[in-house]
Amino acid sequence: MKRVLATVLLLGLAACASSSREGGIANYDGLKQAQEKCAAEGGKLTLKDGGNSEWLQDYSCKGK
Protein backbone atom coordinates (compact mmCIF):
# COMPACT_ATOMS: atom_id res chain seq x y z
CA MET A 1 0.00 0.00 0.00
CA LYS A 2 2.82 2.41 0.84
CA ARG A 3 4.48 1.67 -2.49
CA VAL A 4 1.27 2.50 -4.39
CA LEU A 5 0.84 5.75 -2.47
CA ALA A 6 4.45 6.74 -3.13
CA THR A 7 4.03 6.03 -6.84
CA VAL A 8 0.87 8.12 -7.03
CA LEU A 9 2.58 11.02 -5.24
CA LEU A 10 5.60 10.89 -7.55
CA LEU A 11 3.40 10.85 -10.64
CA GLY A 12 1.48 13.82 -9.30
CA LEU A 13 4.66 15.78 -8.69
CA ALA A 14 5.95 14.94 -12.16
CA ALA A 15 2.74 16.23 -13.71
CA CYS A 16 3.01 19.50 -11.79
CA ALA A 17 6.63 19.99 -12.79
CA SER A 18 5.98 19.39 -16.47
CA SER A 19 3.04 21.81 -16.62
CA SER A 20 4.89 24.82 -15.20
CA ARG A 21 5.99 27.56 -17.56
CA GLU A 22 9.63 28.50 -17.85
CA GLY A 23 9.64 32.10 -16.65
CA GLY A 24 7.24 31.70 -13.78
CA ILE A 25 4.28 33.71 -12.64
CA ALA A 26 4.51 37.46 -13.16
CA ASN A 27 4.03 38.53 -9.56
CA TYR A 28 5.02 41.90 -8.12
CA ASP A 29 8.53 40.85 -7.07
CA GLY A 30 9.30 39.07 -10.35
CA LEU A 31 8.13 42.00 -12.46
CA LYS A 32 10.01 44.48 -10.29
CA GLN A 33 13.24 42.48 -10.61
CA ALA A 34 12.82 42.10 -14.39
CA GLN A 35 12.05 45.81 -14.77
CA GLU A 36 15.10 46.83 -12.74
CA LYS A 37 17.35 44.52 -14.76
CA CYS A 38 15.94 45.86 -18.01
CA ALA A 39 16.30 49.50 -16.88
CA ALA A 40 19.94 48.82 -15.95
CA GLU A 41 20.46 47.71 -19.55
CA GLY A 42 18.81 50.92 -20.80
CA GLY A 43 15.53 49.35 -21.86
CA LYS A 44 11.90 49.23 -20.88
CA LEU A 45 10.06 46.06 -19.86
CA THR A 46 7.02 45.48 -22.08
CA LEU A 47 4.54 42.71 -22.70
CA LYS A 48 5.22 40.84 -25.95
CA ASP A 49 2.59 41.01 -28.72
CA GLY A 50 -0.01 38.37 -27.93
CA GLY A 51 1.65 37.72 -24.57
CA ASN A 52 -0.09 36.67 -21.39
CA SER A 53 0.51 39.20 -18.61
CA GLU A 54 0.45 36.42 -16.01
CA TRP A 55 3.78 34.89 -17.16
CA LEU A 56 7.26 36.45 -16.89
CA GLN A 57 8.50 34.89 -20.13
CA ASP A 58 5.84 36.86 -22.03
CA TYR A 59 7.65 40.13 -21.22
CA SER A 60 10.67 41.48 -23.05
CA CYS A 61 13.18 44.28 -22.60
CA LYS A 62 12.90 46.75 -25.48
CA GLY A 63 14.89 49.81 -26.37
CA LYS A 64 18.34 48.56 -25.42
C-alpha positions, 0 to 999 in steps of 0.5 A: 500500500505504501508503495502504491501511495508513493508512486501516485505522489511521484506521478502527481509531482511529475505532472506538476513539474511538467506543466509549469511555464519556464519564466514563472508567474509574473508577480510583483517581485518578479516583475520588479526584478525584471524591470530593474534589470531591463532598466539597468540595460537601458531598456523598458520592460514590455509585454510581448505582442499576444503575450499573457501578462500572467507569465514572466517569459511573455515580457521582453526588454525593449529599447536597449 
